[in-house]
Amino acid sequence: MPATSHRCYDAVVVGARPAGAATGMLLARAGLRVLIVDRSQYGADTMSTHALMRAGVLQLARWGLLDRLITAGTPPVRHATFYVGSDRTTIPIKPANGVDALYAPRRTILDPILADAAADAGAEIHHGVTVKGLQYDSSGRVTGVIGHDRSGRPVAARARITVGADGMGSRVAHWVGAPTDHMGVAAGAVAYGYWPGLPTDGYEWYFRPGAAAGAIPTNHGLTCVFAATTRDRFRRDLTRDPATGFRHLLAAAAPELAGRLADASPAGPLRRFPGRPGHLRRAAGPGWALVGDAGYYKDPSPPTASPTRCATPNCSPAPSPPRSQVTTATRQPHFPATRPLATVSRSRCSGSPTPSPPTPGTPCKSAHC
Ligand SMILES: Cc1cc2nc3c(=O)[nH]c(=O)nc-3n(C[C@H](O)[C@H](O)[C@H](O)COP(=O)(O)OP(=O)(O)OC[C@H]3O[C@@H](n4cnc5c(N)ncnc54)[C@H](O)[C@@H]3O)c2cc1C
């Protein structure tokens, strides 16, 4: 990314994973001039157990991206089976709205698909750029970002709106002082790994008091198996000897699944997430907005997850709003604080009535640039 402070965009998005890439893609498709930056490498892995529910798959289908996921060899999931104590219930995925299966793509596959779609839509996207702070005008309105590229060279960009899509520990939220409107009281901890050659019948979810587990078929013939518990138990049992602690926890949550894995080893080390309470931050202010986990993070762990989290495989989001109202990415609820982004898409940075392909580096005539 050229180190210039003269560039101006309608929107600069910090973070190029699901929330940032999807938001940038939608804004670019609406004709806005968009810059997306991320400090990570293109295609780098990140923490996730990958299971997309119907809402996420439906969004990918609406955006014309589901075929790319399928072409990448992501296996279809046609059933979800819930084991609650000794009860077992299998729910087939109901074909509706062009979605007849769920998918659990590796993030090394999903995130580049979204980043590529943003670039295809005309967004300028740069990995290896770390944002270190924001720019402000004399009224205190956010007018852009400053940071550096991989070689340490300073970079800066100005925009009418700066979007923090920088994850649960959002620095953008911190810099703008976004208040936390709601804070979760519990946090579940998760450990997971990838097992080759483990046959599963779609998603498998297991729930027992204080412990939960799941099996999620993903790419490359691997099944992601997770075990989740309270933070206290996680600290006690999965810190010193994670492999043994994981097997004990899996046996407590899902004895049948643990039995199937008794003689198998995971491909690579276990990954561990120690848990973090959920938050709902104020998601917009003068010149800034938050999307994805930056604004709204829900504890993903079944033992403590909010009852509002929908694990039901056939739940759908509301129909797509008009493009001018599209505010955010796959997991953000429609709450009023996100609406100001819509005003940006109605009055573009260039002032041109007809969206034209963005020209990188073109000076902007907006009062905020
Ligand atoms: C253990 C675990 C399991 C999960 N399992 C599932 C699951 O099965 N299904 C599901 O749907 N969700 C799951 N999630 C949730 C899911 O991973 C997140 O909701 C999702 O990644 C959020 O996307 P995002 O784009 O908001 O943020 P992130 O994916 O966190 O991306 C934020 C990006 O911002 C970049 N960034 C941060 N700060 C800066 C900066 N200063 N400058 C430049 N770039 C910056 C980071 O490099 C990162 O790439 C899980 C989460 C965890 C922790």
The ligand as an ORCA input file, in Angstrom:
! r2SCAN-3c Opt
* xyz 0 1
  C     -12.812    -20.910     19.483
  C     -13.784    -20.254     18.546
  C     -14.629    -21.029     17.778
  C     -15.535    -20.416     16.917
  N     -16.343    -21.216     16.154
  C     -17.236    -20.658     15.311
  C     -18.088    -21.470     14.508
  O     -18.058    -22.706     14.582
  N     -18.937    -20.853     13.667
  C     -19.011    -19.484     13.565
  O     -19.803    -18.967     12.776
  N     -18.216    -18.695     14.324
  C     -17.341    -19.243     15.185
  N     -16.532    -18.451     15.949
  C     -16.676    -16.997     15.824
  C     -15.953    -16.464     14.593
  O     -14.649    -16.974     14.507
  C     -15.931    -14.950     14.666
  O     -17.247    -14.502     14.921
  C     -15.434    -14.320     13.387
  O     -14.097    -14.645     13.128
  C     -15.557    -12.809     13.523
  O     -15.146    -12.226     12.331
  P     -14.631    -10.724     12.300
  O     -14.336    -10.446     10.876
  O     -15.566     -9.875     13.066
  O     -13.281    -10.735     13.173
  P     -11.968    -11.585     13.051
  O     -12.189    -12.864     12.342
  O     -11.423    -11.650     14.449
  O     -11.013    -10.695     12.132
  C     -10.489     -9.494     12.598
  C      -9.314     -9.135     11.712
  O      -8.894     -7.811     12.058
  C      -7.499     -7.763     11.957
  N      -7.004     -6.692     12.815
  C      -7.178     -6.548     14.149
  N      -6.592     -5.413     14.589
  C      -6.032     -4.840     13.501
  C      -5.275     -3.645     13.315
  N      -4.983     -2.840     14.338
  N      -4.828     -3.343     12.074
  C      -5.121     -4.170     11.029
  N      -5.837     -5.312     11.161
  C      -6.283     -5.632     12.368
  C      -7.013     -9.125     12.436
  O      -5.730     -9.406     11.898
  C      -8.100    -10.049     11.891
  O      -7.708    -10.609     10.665
  C     -15.613    -19.024     16.823
  C     -14.761    -18.240     17.588
  C     -13.856    -18.823     18.437
  C     -12.932    -17.965     19.261
*
